[in-house]
C-alpha cells in the first residue's frame, strides 16, 4: 500500500494508527527505538546552532543558501560526533548514516513534507568511502525536517520510506521520540497509604543571642 508523492502527508492521523502500519515501518520503529530520540535531538540541536551561526553573519554576506548550507553542515557534524565512522560519504555530495541494516539520508523536506530530487537504489551507495558491511542492498530511509519560512522555526522531523518514487510510509519522529521517552521513564509507585506529594523541607534558622 503506497501513497503517491503528490498526495502525501499533512501529518495524517492514519500514520499514528497501529492498524495502518506496514511491517517495514513496525520493523523500523522496533530496530531504531534507542536511536530515534537521539536523531531528533541531533536535528534540533543542529537547527539551534545554525540559527546562532547565521545571526553572527552580516545580512550583506548571506544568500539564499546560507541557512540550508549551515544546517546541512551542522547535521553532518553532529552525526559524526555521535556515530563516528557510521557516517559515509555518498555520491552527489551527500552523506548517509549506515546503522542497523539501514542507510539514513538526511535532507530538508518540501512544504508538503516529503523529499524532492530523490535518488534511491544502488546508485546512492556507489563510490562510498569505506567498505560497507551490508549483505544485500540495505534499506534506505529518509530523515527530513520542515521549517517555517526563512528557517525561523522547526516544524516537523519525519522518517519516510520511498519505493519506486512512491511513499510507502511516513512517521513523525518528534511524536515517536516523545512516546519512547515516556515508555522508557520508570514510574515511581509509592508504598500503600503514602502520598505522592513531596513536602518541601523547612530550613531551620540558627538561633542567635
MOKA-V433113 format. One record per backbone hydrogen bond with DSSP energy under -1.0 kcal/mol. NH is the residue of the N-H (numbers start at 0). CO is the residue of the C=O. If there is no record, write none. Layout:
nh: <NH | NH>
co: <CO | CO>
//
This chain:
nh: <2 | 6 | 7 | 10 | 14 | 15 | 16 | 19 | 20 | 25 | 26 | 27 | 28 | 29 | 30 | 31 | 32 | 35 | 38 | 39 | 40 | 41 | 42 | 43 | 44 | 45 | 46 | 47 | 48 | 49 | 50 | 51 | 52 | 53 | 54 | 55 | 56 | 60 | 61 | 65 | 68 | 69 | 70 | 71 | 72 | 73 | 74 | 75 | 76 | 77 | 78 | 79 | 80 | 81 | 82 | 83 | 85 | 86 | 87 | 89 | 93 | 95 | 96 | 97 | 98 | 101 | 102 | 103 | 104 | 106 | 108 | 109 | 112 | 123 | 125 | 138 | 140 | 141 | 142 | 143 | 145 | 147 | 150 | 154 | 155 | 157 | 158 | 159 | 160 | 162 | 165 | 166 | 167 | 168 | 170 | 172 | 173 | 175 | 176 | 177 | 178 | 179 | 180 | 181 | 182 | 183 | 193>
co: <166 | 3 | 4 | 8 | 11 | 12 | 13 | 16 | 17 | 21 | 22 | 23 | 24 | 25 | 26 | 27 | 29 | 31 | 34 | 35 | 36 | 37 | 38 | 39 | 40 | 41 | 42 | 43 | 44 | 45 | 46 | 47 | 48 | 49 | 50 | 52 | 53 | 57 | 58 | 62 | 64 | 65 | 66 | 67 | 68 | 69 | 70 | 71 | 72 | 73 | 74 | 75 | 76 | 77 | 78 | 79 | 82 | 83 | 95 | 93 | 90 | 87 | 103 | 85 | 101 | 98 | 138 | 96 | 140 | 142 | 144 | 113 | 109 | 120 | 121 | 100 | 102 | 159 | 104 | 157 | 155 | 152 | 147 | 145 | 145 | 143 | 170 | 141 | 168 | 165 | 162 | 2 | 160 | 160 | 158 | 156 | 156 | 171 | 172 | 173 | 174 | 175 | 176 | 177 | 178 | 179 | 190>
//
